[in-house]
Amino acid sequence: MDWQAERGHILDNARRVVVKVGSAVLTSGLGLDISVVKNLVAQIAQLHERGTDVVLVSSGAVSAGRAVLRRCCEIKGMPHKQAASAVGQSRLMHYYDDEFGKHGIISAQILLTKDDLRSRHRFLNARNTFGALMDWHAVPIVNENDTVAVRELEFGDNDSLASLLLNVVDADLFINLTSAGGVYADNPDTNPDAKILECIEDVHSLNLDTMCGGKTSVGSGGMYSKLLAARRAAQLGVPTLILPGRKPDAMVRAFAGEEPGTWVRPEKKTVSSRKFWLAYHADPSGAVVVDDGAVKALEAGKSLLPAGIVGVDGGFGRGALVRVTSTSGAVIALGLTNYPAADMRRIMGHRTAELEAILGDNQYPEAIHRDNLLMDAVV
């Protein structure tokens, strides 16, 4: 079907939606904009009435904390930002809980770091928790746990977090509420005549550096991170709808066919939930560089063999997540390595029949098996 029919069908039948709202939408110069919070909750309540479960990924804690602390404290550096998040998070949840309560809806707070989703066991625990909350028709309100997160455990921004939650909750639609009216065909800061795209057919083909210009003043993402999140969603087969979050009733109007925003189509060939999880719930520990022949083999669905490796970067261990790059530096894939970096350097360029002589018995024929490899990963 064409994209208009696809959009209409999915919006009419959406069973579970992840909605992400950023600081640039929720806050003004004085902190949280309560009118925006009220309207957002009212829209989610309407979605609930039509039988759609909603998981809300909400920024705004740090900005809410800054609004309180600026009267008495100077905020600078990561510890102060984390402390501001602790001050603001309770205020953010207070407003949400109060507003959802007016609609007879229970809200629940979930704070996450990457470590909570990196472990398969904890990932499944999170899936079960979300499932129970939605069985109760509650609205989980999710944010990154800024208070305890360190760089290696950060999602980076809530766009990234929201895209990963699509896999956790088995969502069939991702709505990203932004301070813009949608995705512009060009950077509006440098091209005032740039038009909003109603549909993005192939989000992987976009030149994001040309289209997107930096980050918003109060948020940490900007349109660049939103389109990266849309790329990940597309790989799962989940479409993204990017809407103007400060425009009253934008979501409700979109479900009624009145608010276009930007529709990002999902990929026809999707990845498995497991491959999505292994590629995106940990940061790569290093890289292996492969020759042109190996690139072609990987694109044909083959495993990566040691013979095709021409370089190894990093000091990773067996089972680590690594980038697979071409000799030009382009990232071809992400995958879990069967060998630590030291052994990989010893066997790179060698044929499978030679591995036993180099490393001894019981060696893997593949450096990275195709079942543990995600091509065209969003990095």
Salt bridges, closest charged atoms under 4 A:
GLU6 OE1 - ARG265 NE 3.04
ASP33 OD2 - ARG246 NH2 2.71
ASP53 OD2 - ARG16 NH2 3.37
ASP98 OD2 - LYS102 NZ 3.91
GLU99 OE2 - LYS38 NZ 2.89
GLU99 OE2 - LYS102 NZ 3.01
ASP115 OD2 - ARG122 NH1 3.29
ASP116 OD1 - ARG122 NH2 2.56
ASP159 OD1 - LYS20 NZ 3.17
ASP159 OD2 - LYS226 NZ 3.43
ASP170 OD2 - ARG127 NH1 2.86
GLU201 OE1 - ARG265 NH1 3.05
GLU258 OE1 - ARG253 NH1 3.68
GLU259 OE1 - LYS247 NZ 2.99
GLU259 OE1 - ARG253 NE 3.84
GLU267 OE2 - HIS204 NE2 2.71
ASP283 OD1 - LYS114 NZ 2.57
GLU354 OE1 - HIS350 ND1 3.55
ASP371 OD2 - HIS369 ND1 3.63
